[in-house]
Amino acid sequence: MDISTMYEDLGISPQVCRFGEDILTGLRDRFDEIDAAAEYNQAKVLAAMRKNRVNAQCFAQTTGYGYNDLGRDVLERVYADTFRTEAALVRPQITCGTHALAIALSANLRPGDELLSPVGAPYDTLEEVIGIRPSPCSLAEYGVTYRQADLKPDGSFDYDAIRAAINDRTRLITIQRSKGYATRPSFSPAQIGELIAFCKAVKPDVLCMVDNCYGEFVETAEPSEYGADMIVGSLIKNPGGGLAAVGGYICGTQSCVDRCAYRLSAPGLGQEVGANLGQLPSMFQGFFLAPTVVAGALKGAVFAANIYERLGFRCVPDAREARHDIIQAVELGSQERMLAFCLGIQAAAPVDSYVTPVPWAMPGYDAEVVMAAGAFVQGSSIELSADGPIREPYAVYFQGGLTWYHAKIGILMSLQKLVDAGLVTL
Ligand SMILES: *Cc1c(COP(=O)(O)O)cnc(C)c1O
């Protein structure tokens, strides 16, 4: 059976298949660049694993206090060496990206300090962590104030506003690499480096933290190589490689990471406790696979942008732009198209493929949200997924795919659903 017959069995018509192949012929150079970055990052991860002498003992399960957990300590050295930092905290006890960020912030800010975001509003879930939306246990409740410098209308840093916002209480600067669900651009590690250099020139002792979610391994350097004191992320996104079942990481200077460890466990205990509960094999192997997995997700994002831009829809980033994270926004312009797109992504999922995504009210959103995902790990967004709030400009945020071929099939299925419903014409 040839591939187009296989695709027809999956419900993808020869016409949609041809449309995709036609787009792909123009993407060979882009894909070569993505592969080159993956190769570089693979070498980086492998070098860190060799240097730290990863062996079978590292995969042993520990329980209870988790004292002398060799594998846990080696994994943290592997992360630190890969991301070129002095220290790392990588734990299944860090429940998600928001938790990792909350630890990094609350560990390194004290009462009377001020937190500054020089890149506009932070990710939704951080609003309660910071206290922008009041919440018990927020930083605001503990006497940490917050200031924000918005980006300029063209998405660039507003250096005058940032200089004016830094004062003698400014202790920590939080920089979000990925646009998340906003419409601003995502930033490259080099751009973030310029911002950090500027902030440290204004105030040399200020700490700079980068929310690195969705950015790991997209380029050949991380923000930690550009002066960040901490980079923070989730293991059910890029660095878990799709295999890590849970976890988060904080990589950075020894003094920042020590404080994070004290905040995560308890003062005095720090990194000495925390049983691995059998999670280490998937955390090691997932990190090893992550450069390739991220490359697959990036190819999917570029493919989707090129398909939907050709069909006349605005894509962010656009079809030709350089990538700084794995998220692709497609402005579909109507609820019907969003639902058809998500139906296609869902139909292509290895888990729950028979389910129909329906819009639903979600905490923290002012509109109903539609989500398509059928993941091996609940909520994992390195696996193929799409979602978006049902409101202007009716944008779906598409990300992930554990393999390029799966991302490709998912995108073709989304297109097929739009074609079938008469919502686009090829
Ligand atoms: C995913 C994400 C987070 C954290 O989200 P969790 O769902 O808690 O893991 C924070 N910032 C950005 C930019 C993200 O993409």
The ligand as an SDF file (V2000), in Angstrom:
LIG
                    3D

 15 15  0  0  0  0  0  0  0  0999 V2000
    3.3510   26.5580   29.8740 C   0  0  0  0  0  0  0  0  0  0  0  0
    3.8990   27.8370   30.3210 C   0  0  0  0  0  0  0  0  0  0  0  0
    4.0370   28.1550   31.6720 C   0  0  0  0  0  0  0  0  0  0  0  0
    3.6730   27.2230   32.7960 C   0  0  0  0  0  0  0  0  0  0  0  0
    2.5610   26.5000   32.5820 O   0  0  0  0  0  0  0  0  0  0  0  0
    2.1960   25.1530   33.3340 P   0  0  0  0  0  0  0  0  0  0  0  0
    0.9380   24.7810   32.6370 O   0  0  0  0  0  0  0  0  0  0  0  0
    2.0260   25.4530   34.7640 O   0  0  0  0  0  0  0  0  0  0  0  0
    3.2860   24.1500   33.1100 O   0  0  0  0  0  0  0  0  0  0  0  0
    4.5820   29.3780   31.9990 C   0  0  0  0  0  0  0  0  0  0  0  0
    4.9660   30.2430   31.0490 N   0  0  0  0  0  0  0  0  0  0  0  0
    4.8600   29.9670   29.7370 C   0  0  0  0  0  0  0  0  0  0  0  0
    5.3280   30.9600   28.7290 C   0  0  0  0  0  0  0  0  0  0  0  0
    4.3310   28.7520   29.3260 C   0  0  0  0  0  0  0  0  0  0  0  0
    4.2450   28.4720   28.0280 O   0  0  0  0  0  0  0  0  0  0  0  0
  1  2  1  0
  2  3  1  0
  2 14  2  0
  3  4  1  0
  3 10  2  0
  4  5  1  0
  5  6  1  0
  6  7  2  0
  6  8  1  0
  6  9  1  0
 10 11  1  0
 11 12  2  0
 12 13  1  0
 12 14  1  0
 14 15  1  0
M  END
$$$$
